[in-house]
């Protein structure tokens, strides 16, 4: 059994999970900032 290939798959799962979670949290923060719920504003690139 090759442990190197298996480790890459496990790391890829954590990478994808972190990426998706980070995108969701970032989107929520931007949404709350533009609605005025949070005291700071995050400028959007596209609007």
N, C-alpha and C positions, 0 to 999 in steps of 0.2 A: 504494500500500500504506500502510495506516495503522499507524504504529509504536506509537501509544498503546495500542490494543487488544491488540496482541501482547505488550507489556510486562506488561499486567495478567494475562494468562494465565500468563506465566513466573513472575511474583511469586506467583500463586495456587498454582502447583505447589510452590514452595519453602515457602509457608505451610502447605500440607497436609502436606508431608513433615516439616517441623519439628514440627507439631502431633502427628502420629502417633508420631514418634520420641520426643518429650517425654512423651507418655502412656505409652509402653512403658517408658521409663527410670524414670519416676515410679512405675509399678506394680511394677517389679522392686525399686526401692529400698524401697518400703513392705513388700513381701513379705519381703525379706531383713531388714528392721528388726524385723518382727514375729516372725520365726523365730529371732532372736537371733544371726544371723550377723554383722550390723553392730553396733558398740558403741553406737549411738544408736537411739532409737525415734521413728517418725513416727506421731503419733496419727491414726487413721482417723476420718473424719467419721461414717460409718455403723456403727461398731462398735469 
